[in-house]
């Protein structure tokens, strides 16, 4: 019985996702990842890393942002891995248009200018369209 309920739930969700309002608002064929890597002025400062991580949680309140993930560098012995940054912010957008809107949104501008940039020595950003 649980298995039947699970399948019914999945079918209902899939049906909802195919409704015109969802399809128009979230073009899942154009979702975008915005990957931000930050090198701090003070190397591996936990207090400053946590300040950026906490401030980044507010980015979820911007329209078109589907997910916000933050984290610290994972050390690696592999030569190919760049583990020199201190903190990462990975944001998933519903479309590239939402990314463009996000860049000028007051919440993003405030966090970038008042929290991240003052603490950063270097910032590198990668934007990519998700091919699912």
N, CA and C of each residue as an Amber inpcrd file, in Angstrom:
protein
   396
   0.8190000  -1.1960000   0.0000000   0.0000000   0.0000000   0.0000000
   0.8650000   1.2620000   0.0000000   1.9580000   1.2260000   0.7960000
   2.8400000   2.3910000   0.8460000   3.4450000   2.6750000  -0.5220000
   3.7870000   1.6060000  -1.2390000   4.3920000   1.7560000  -2.5570000
   3.3970000   2.4060000  -3.5190000   2.1330000   2.0060000  -3.4550000
   1.0930000   2.5900000  -4.3110000   0.9280000   4.0670000  -3.9900000
   0.8930000   4.4140000  -2.7060000   0.7700000   5.8180000  -2.3030000
   1.9630000   6.6350000  -2.7840000   3.1420000   6.0290000  -2.7280000
   4.3480000   6.7220000  -3.1890000   4.2400000   7.0390000  -4.6790000
   3.8050000   6.0760000  -5.4710000   3.6700000   6.2900000  -6.9100000
   2.5900000   7.3150000  -7.2270000   1.5010000   7.2770000  -6.4920000
   0.4360000   8.2630000  -6.6960000   0.9600000   9.6570000  -6.3890000
   1.7260000   9.7890000  -5.3060000   2.3090000  11.0870000  -4.9520000
   3.2300000  11.5930000  -6.0480000   4.0620000  10.7110000  -6.5740000
   4.9840000  11.1010000  -7.6500000   4.2060000  11.5480000  -8.8780000
   3.1740000  10.8120000  -9.2310000   2.3620000  11.1820000 -10.3940000
   1.6780000  12.5270000 -10.1950000   1.1830000  12.7890000  -8.9930000
   0.5480000  14.0810000  -8.7130000   1.5490000  15.2220000  -8.8310000
   2.7370000  15.0140000  -8.2810000   3.7750000  16.0470000  -8.3630000
   4.1640000  16.2890000  -9.8120000   4.3440000  15.2190000 -10.5730000
   4.7070000  15.3730000 -11.9870000   3.6090000  16.1030000 -12.7480000
   2.3740000  15.8060000 -12.4220000   1.2620000  16.5070000 -13.0600000
   1.2770000  17.9830000 -12.7380000   1.5800000  18.3230000 -11.4790000
   1.6660000  19.7260000 -11.0760000   2.7880000  20.4380000 -11.8190000
   3.9250000  19.7570000 -11.9540000   5.0740000  20.3720000 -12.6160000
   4.7960000  20.6500000 -14.0850000   3.8830000  19.9290000 -14.6910000
   3.5710000  20.1270000 -16.0970000   2.4560000  21.1350000 -16.3330000
   1.9290000  21.7210000 -15.2750000   0.9010000  22.7350000 -15.4590000
   1.5360000  23.9700000 -16.0630000   0.8000000  24.7460000 -16.8550000
   1.3800000  25.9080000 -17.5270000   2.0380000  26.9000000 -16.5760000
   1.4570000  27.1500000 -15.4160000   2.0320000  28.1590000 -14.5280000
   3.4180000  27.7440000 -14.0530000   3.6150000  26.4800000 -13.6940000
   4.9290000  26.0230000 -13.2580000   5.9080000  26.0340000 -14.4240000
   5.4830000  25.5310000 -15.5700000   6.3680000  25.4620000 -16.7360000
   6.7970000  26.8520000 -17.1890000   5.8900000  27.8220000 -17.1170000
   6.2380000  29.1790000 -17.5410000   7.1870000  29.8350000 -16.5570000
   6.9510000  29.6330000 -15.2640000   7.7790000  30.2920000 -14.2640000
   9.1600000  29.6570000 -14.1550000   9.2470000  28.3330000 -14.2690000
  10.5100000  27.6300000 -14.1220000  10.7940000  26.7950000 -15.3600000
  11.5140000  27.3710000 -16.2760000  11.9140000  26.6460000 -17.4780000
  13.0570000  25.7170000 -17.0880000  12.7230000  24.4800000 -16.7530000
  13.7250000  23.5540000 -16.2370000  14.7910000  23.1910000 -17.2640000
  14.5840000  23.5380000 -18.5120000  15.6070000  23.2780000 -19.5190000
  16.7030000  24.3370000 -19.4920000  16.5070000  25.4180000 -18.7420000
  17.4870000  26.5040000 -18.7040000  18.0020000  26.7910000 -17.3030000
  17.9130000  25.8580000 -16.3910000  18.3890000  26.1260000 -15.0420000
  19.8870000  26.4080000 -15.0540000  20.3090000  27.2540000 -14.1250000
  21.6820000  27.7500000 -14.1060000  22.2790000  27.5790000 -12.7100000
  23.5520000  27.1820000 -12.6730000  24.3190000  27.2140000 -11.4310000
  25.2330000  28.4310000 -11.4650000  25.2880000  29.1340000 -10.3460000
  26.1520000  30.2980000 -10.1450000  27.0870000  29.8930000  -9.0040000
  28.3470000  29.6230000  -9.3300000  29.3050000  29.1150000  -8.3550000
  30.2770000  30.2340000  -7.9910000  30.3110000  30.5860000  -6.7100000
  31.1580000  31.6700000  -6.2170000  32.2000000  31.0720000  -5.2760000
  33.4670000  31.3010000  -5.5760000  34.5610000  30.8640000  -4.7110000
  35.2250000  32.1020000  -4.1290000  35.4380000  32.0770000  -2.8160000
  35.9660000  33.2510000  -2.1150000  37.2600000  32.8900000  -1.3920000
  38.2880000  33.6910000  -1.6210000  39.5340000  33.6210000  -0.8860000
  39.5220000  34.7930000   0.0890000  39.6650000  34.5250000   1.3620000
  39.6060000  35.5810000   2.3730000  40.9190000  36.3480000   2.4840000
  40.8050000  37.5820000   2.9720000  42.0060000  38.3760000   3.2500000
  42.8000000  37.7460000   4.3870000  42.0780000  37.1770000   5.3570000
  42.7280000  36.4600000   6.4540000  42.4830000  34.9730000   6.2430000
  43.5230000  34.2730000   5.8900000  43.4950000  32.8640000   5.4840000
  42.7850000  31.9760000   6.5040000  41.7620000  31.2570000   6.0510000
  41.0410000  30.2360000   6.8230000  40.4550000  30.7550000   8.1370000
  40.0170000  31.9960000   8.1640000  39.4270000  32.5820000   9.3650000
  37.9970000  32.0640000   9.5270000  37.7860000  31.1770000  10.5000000
  36.4830000  30.5250000  10.6960000  35.3590000  31.5250000  10.9520000
  35.6330000  32.5600000  11.7200000  34.6090000  33.5550000  12.0270000
  34.1360000  34.2510000  10.7420000  35.0530000  34.5890000   9.8860000
  34.6970000  35.2660000   8.6350000  34.0400000  34.3130000   7.6370000
  34.5000000  33.0760000   7.6140000  33.8510000  32.0720000   6.7660000
  32.3970000  31.9230000   7.1840000  32.1680000  31.7810000   8.4820000
  30.8010000  31.6200000   8.9890000  29.9420000  32.8520000   8.7450000
  30.5430000  34.0300000   8.7700000  29.7960000  35.2630000   8.4870000
  29.2780000  35.2460000   7.0430000  30.1070000  34.8280000   6.1090000
  29.6980000  34.7390000   4.7010000  28.6220000  33.6680000   4.5250000
  28.8110000  32.5280000   5.1660000  27.8330000  31.4420000   5.0620000
  26.4800000  31.8880000   5.6060000  26.4670000  32.5270000   6.7540000
  25.2020000  32.9890000   7.3540000  24.5270000  34.0420000   6.4840000
  25.2910000  35.0070000   5.9960000  24.7180000  36.0690000   5.1550000
  24.1430000  35.4900000   3.8660000  24.7880000  34.4720000   3.3320000
  24.3570000  33.8780000   2.0630000  22.9990000  33.1980000   2.1540000
  22.5790000  32.8260000   3.3450000  21.2600000  32.1990000   3.5230000
  20.1390000  33.1300000   3.0690000  20.3570000  34.4310000   3.1570000
  19.3500000  35.4190000   2.7390000  19.1020000  35.3910000   1.2330000
  20.0590000  34.8740000   0.4750000  19.9180000  34.8360000  -0.9830000
  18.7440000  33.9680000  -1.4190000  18.2950000  33.0650000  -0.5440000
  17.1450000  32.2030000  -0.8480000  15.8610000  33.0090000  -1.0270000
  15.8550000  34.2370000  -0.5230000  14.6650000  35.0880000  -0.5920000
  14.5360000  35.8500000  -1.9040000  15.4530000  35.6500000  -2.8180000
  15.4250000  36.3460000  -4.1030000  14.6350000  35.5050000  -5.1060000
  13.6910000  36.1240000  -5.8260000  12.8910000  35.3720000  -6.8040000
  13.7670000  34.6540000  -7.8370000  13.3870000  33.4170000  -8.1470000
  14.1100000  32.6300000  -9.1360000  15.2300000  31.7880000  -8.5760000
  15.5940000  32.0280000  -7.3050000  16.6140000  31.2120000  -6.6520000
  15.9410000  29.9290000  -6.1750000  16.4160000  28.7980000  -6.6820000
  15.8460000  27.5060000  -6.3090000  16.5620000  26.8910000  -5.1170000
  17.8810000  27.0690000  -5.0610000  18.6850000  26.4960000  -3.9760000
  19.8980000  27.3780000  -3.7180000  20.3180000  27.4240000  -2.4510000
  21.5760000  28.0630000  -2.0810000  22.3290000  27.0700000  -1.2020000
  23.5450000  26.7320000  -1.6120000  24.4030000  25.8420000  -0.8270000
  25.7000000  26.5770000  -0.5460000  26.1710000  26.4700000   0.6810000
  27.4330000  27.1110000   1.0490000  28.3240000  26.0880000   1.7290000
  29.6170000  26.3540000   1.7150000  30.5090000  25.4240000   2.3910000
  31.9410000  25.9030000   2.4250000  32.7260000  25.1210000   3.1450000
  34.1570000  25.3740000   3.2770000  34.9060000  24.4580000   2.3150000
  36.1320000  24.8190000   2.0240000  36.9630000  24.0280000   1.1150000
  37.1840000  22.6210000   1.6710000  37.2130000  21.6610000   0.7830000
  37.5610000  20.2820000   1.1220000  39.0020000  20.0660000   0.6790000
  39.8770000  19.8590000   1.6290000  41.2930000  19.6460000   1.3180000
  41.4710000  18.3940000   0.4560000  42.4450000  18.4630000  -0.4490000
  42.7040000  17.3290000  -1.3320000  44.1930000  17.2120000  -1.6120000
  44.6640000  15.9820000  -1.6970000  46.0580000  15.7300000  -2.0560000
  46.2300000  15.6430000  -3.5670000  45.1080000  15.6300000  -4.2920000
  45.1770000  15.5230000  -5.7520000  45.6330000  16.8480000  -6.3520000
  46.6070000  16.7920000  -7.2210000  47.1860000  17.9830000  -7.8340000
  46.1560000  18.7480000  -8.6650000  45.2370000  18.0490000  -9.2780000
  44.2510000  18.6790000 -10.1610000  43.2110000  19.5110000  -9.3980000
  43.0790000  19.2840000  -8.0970000  42.0630000  19.9670000  -7.2890000
  42.6050000  21.2830000  -6.7470000  41.8710000  22.3670000  -6.9970000
  42.2120000  23.6690000  -6.4240000  41.5070000  23.7820000  -5.0750000
  42.2720000  23.6380000  -4.0140000  41.7020000  23.7490000  -2.6730000
  42.2610000  24.9580000  -1.9300000  42.5410000  26.0040000  -2.6910000
  43.1270000  27.2030000  -2.0930000  42.0960000  28.2210000  -1.6240000
  40.8500000  28.0820000  -2.0390000  39.8160000  29.0370000  -1.6210000
  39.3520000  28.7110000  -0.2010000  38.5840000  29.6200000   0.3920000
  38.1180000  29.4400000   1.7680000  36.6520000  29.0440000   1.8730000
  35.8110000  29.6250000   1.0430000  34.3670000  29.3910000   1.1460000
  33.7480000  29.3710000  -0.2480000  32.7110000  28.5380000  -0.3990000
  31.9910000  28.4810000  -1.6760000  30.5180000  28.7790000  -1.4480000
  29.9210000  29.4060000  -2.4520000  28.4820000  29.6670000  -2.4670000
  27.9950000  29.1670000  -3.8230000  27.0520000  28.2380000  -3.8070000
  26.5270000  27.6750000  -5.0520000  25.0320000  27.9360000  -5.0870000
  24.6000000  28.6450000  -6.1190000  23.1970000  29.0470000  -6.2260000
  22.6180000  28.4710000  -7.5070000  21.4580000  27.8570000  -7.3810000
  20.7540000  27.2920000  -8.5360000  19.5720000  28.1970000  -8.8620000
  19.5020000  28.6060000 -10.1380000  18.4410000  29.4940000 -10.6130000
  17.4960000  28.7610000 -11.5480000  16.2760000  29.2350000 -11.5980000
  15.2610000  28.6620000 -12.4750000  15.5880000  28.9080000 -13.9460000
  16.3130000  29.9900000 -14.2410000  16.6720000  30.3000000 -15.6260000
  17.7960000  31.3240000 -15.6360000  18.3760000  31.5300000 -16.8080000
  19.4330000  32.5430000 -16.9240000  18.8710000  33.9450000 -16.7300000
  17.5850000  34.1280000 -17.0290000  16.9570000  35.4360000 -16.8010000
  16.8880000  35.7470000 -15.3050000  16.5860000  34.7240000 -14.5100000
  16.5620000  34.9280000 -13.0600000  17.9510000  35.2610000 -12.5310000
  18.9910000  34.6810000 -13.1140000  20.3550000  35.0260000 -12.7210000
  20.6100000  36.5060000 -12.9740000  20.1950000  37.0050000 -14.1320000
  20.3970000  38.4170000 -14.4530000  19.6550000  39.3260000 -13.4690000
  18.4330000  38.9480000 -13.1100000  17.6600000  39.7240000 -12.1310000
  18.3310000  39.6960000 -10.7580000  18.8610000  38.5520000 -10.3950000
  19.5350000  38.3510000  -9.1100000  20.7310000  39.2970000  -8.9570000
  21.4830000  39.4770000 -10.0260000  22.7060000  40.2780000  -9.9650000
  22.4600000  41.7100000  -9.5110000  21.2660000  42.2460000  -9.7820000
  20.9540000  43.6260000  -9.3910000  19.9450000  43.6880000  -8.2400000
  19.5480000  42.5320000  -7.7150000  18.5770000  42.5070000  -6.6220000
  19.2080000  43.1130000  -5.3620000  18.4650000  43.9390000  -4.6210000
  19.0140000  44.6070000  -3.4310000  19.6110000  43.6590000  -2.3790000
  19.0270000  42.4970000  -2.1790000  19.5790000  41.5530000  -1.1930000
  20.9630000  41.0890000  -1.6350000  21.1060000  40.7260000  -2.9120000
  22.4040000  40.2830000  -3.4300000  23.4320000  41.4050000  -3.3670000
  23.0420000  42.5800000  -3.8240000  23.9650000  43.7210000  -3.8440000
  24.4560000  44.0370000  -2.4320000  23.5490000  44.0180000  -1.4580000
  23.9190000  44.3200000  -0.0710000  24.8940000  43.2760000   0.4800000
  24.5990000  42.0000000   0.2880000  25.4850000  40.9450000   0.7990000
  26.8480000  41.0050000   0.1130000  26.8470000  41.1960000  -1.1950000
  28.1100000  41.2700000  -1.9390000  28.9600000  42.4490000  -1.4700000
  28.3390000  43.6240000  -1.3530000  29.0900000  44.8430000  -1.0340000
  29.4090000  45.0260000   0.4440000  28.5310000  44.5440000   1.3240000
  28.7200000  44.7910000   2.7560000  29.3180000  43.6100000   3.5220000
  29.2270000  42.4120000   2.9690000  29.7510000  41.2440000   3.6860000
  30.9070000  40.5970000   2.9230000  30.6450000  40.1490000   1.7090000
  31.6380000  39.3330000   1.0040000  32.8480000  40.1420000   0.5400000
  32.6260000  41.2040000  -0.2130000  33.7570000  41.9660000  -0.7680000
  34.7000000  42.5180000   0.2990000  34.1980000  43.0610000   1.4200000
  35.1310000  43.5600000   2.4370000  36.0200000  42.4720000   3.0580000
  35.5570000  41.2200000   3.0500000  36.3270000  40.1250000   3.6460000
  37.2020000  39.3900000   2.6350000  36.9520000  39.6110000   1.3510000
  37.5960000  38.8170000   0.3060000  38.8730000  39.4370000  -0.2300000
  39.8410000  38.5820000  -0.4540000  41.0450000  38.9550000  -1.1730000
  40.8400000  38.7130000  -2.6670000  40.0600000  37.6640000  -2.9660000
  39.8030000  37.2750000  -4.3520000  38.4450000  36.5820000  -4.4160000
  37.7240000  36.8250000  -5.5090000  36.4470000  36.1550000  -5.7620000
  36.4700000  35.6660000  -7.2070000  36.1330000  34.4000000  -7.4040000
  36.0160000  33.8420000  -8.7480000  34.6220000  33.2610000  -8.8910000
  33.9940000  33.5320000 -10.0370000  32.6180000  33.0890000 -10.2690000
  32.5490000  32.2930000 -11.5640000  31.7930000  31.1930000 -11.5110000
  31.5150000  30.3700000 -12.6830000  30.0070000  30.2500000 -12.8250000
  29.4900000  30.5170000 -14.0150000  28.0680000  30.3380000 -14.3170000
  27.9490000  29.2560000 -15.3790000  27.0290000  28.3260000 -15.1740000
  26.8610000  27.2360000 -16.1260000  25.3950000  26.8470000 -16.2490000
  24.9890000  26.5150000 -17.4700000  23.6370000  26.0170000 -17.7130000
  23.6420000  24.5280000 -17.3890000  22.6520000  24.0910000 -16.6400000
  22.5520000  22.6920000 -16.2340000  21.9680000  21.8790000 -17.3790000
  22.6600000  20.8360000 -17.7620000  22.2000000  19.9320000 -18.8190000
  21.6940000  18.6480000 -18.1760000  20.4120000  18.5840000 -17.8800000
  19.8530000  17.3780000 -17.2470000  19.0300000  16.6020000 -18.2180000
